[in-house]
């Protein structure tokens, strides 16, 4: 055992340290010095009850959604001489946003922050939440908290809690996140004013850095304007400023300021995690990431799982292979086309894509031949664009290309789908769509149970709703078609 810096009598002091730790229970690792914890462990081992008191001697950290740790620094020395040896100069208070009733043991300063944060984010949070109210509560037993205050000689009303605004707000935003939080990431910062950063600087940053290191943390996020650095084993990054606008809600400013913190708090599921876990994380990413970052995560972690499932069902239901695809691709949502190409095992170089929107296709889709659609062309203009482009694309194709090509009608506007149907019929090619693609409400990315519907050319008997099942679609009746490629009737 290493020598302790604070002399504590072995029999009485070590025994007293263990008694103190036992009384504090889960709060002990957050408020006792390392020396006191070491002494308590030593005496527990000496009397053969180390395993019994393990719960109060190890810092497990708050890792469930809605949890956080508020950081406090003593203004004066707590308690007497022995307590100064046991109690650290700063302490953390574990909290969690999952209370069903107001917690009477919450300090008044934290209760004020609780009311403000709930009022601040309530309108936005209601999109995915039930009407059940949420309250802040202590994540430790009230008896431990009460004992700690009594022994430290500090009244709960005297605690300055304003610097807990940043971690409490971040925890409130992430309380709907069902994954694991990073217990090594902490934050501090007060609520800002309209003419300042959304989260403002606080005092005692050096002491809080030391506290985070003692608690086993690796990062302490500080408000915008504070100096970013690395102290000991703790990185000290900045939050964002949170830009002010007269028409912008304060909740949006705070959310923007917390973006770096939110991204570090939420732990990404491992690759072998379930599809539901990955989808849950993707939806939560809306709070701290751009659409491009969510799309990248979708393609890396979710798309392979879904494609494999769709591919198996596609192979079981269709025996004739598809070699090429003609499709509309929305540049901001290329995932549908990506799913079709992968699930039907098509070489992207053999695809003709009509791209809507500015920007470049990424990944395998960049290998396809691309035709840009500009503006909002009318139906006849779209049909002519599709028809002419397909003819040019067919210049070096074999005569049997249509039997092995599918025209996708999933993406784009309804007029684009109708124009694609007309073009497919003119070339007697098959039509495909991604059936019933569900979209995450917050991410606008397709998830859930999907399958590929592959229809024969309209020149053969078929009648099928081309949009997803259960919604309004396009019913195509072969008896309404004259066969000349120009005369169509659609029931929409």
QUIKAFEN-V870986 format. One record per helix or strand. SS is the DSSP state (H for helix, E for strand). FROM is the first residue (numbers start at 1). TO is the last residue. If there is no record, write none. Layout:
SS_FROM_TO + SS_FROM_TO
This chain:
H_10_31 + E_32_32 + H_34_46 + H_54_56 + E_67_73 + H_81_86 + E_87_87 + E_90_99 + H_108_125 + E_135_138 + H_142_152 + H_156_158 + H_162_176 + E_181_181 + E_185_187 + E_190_191 + E_199_200 + H_205_214 + E_219_222 + E_229_231 + E_234_236 + E_238_238 + H_250_257 + H_259_265 + E_266_266 + H_275_287 + H_291_317 + E_324_330 + E_333_333 + H_335_343 + H_348_350 + E_352_356 + H_363_367 + E_369_373 + H_379_396 + H_401_404 + E_405_408 + H_414_426 + E_430_435 + E_438_439 + E_446_447 + E_451_455 + E_475_475 + H_478_480 + E_491_491
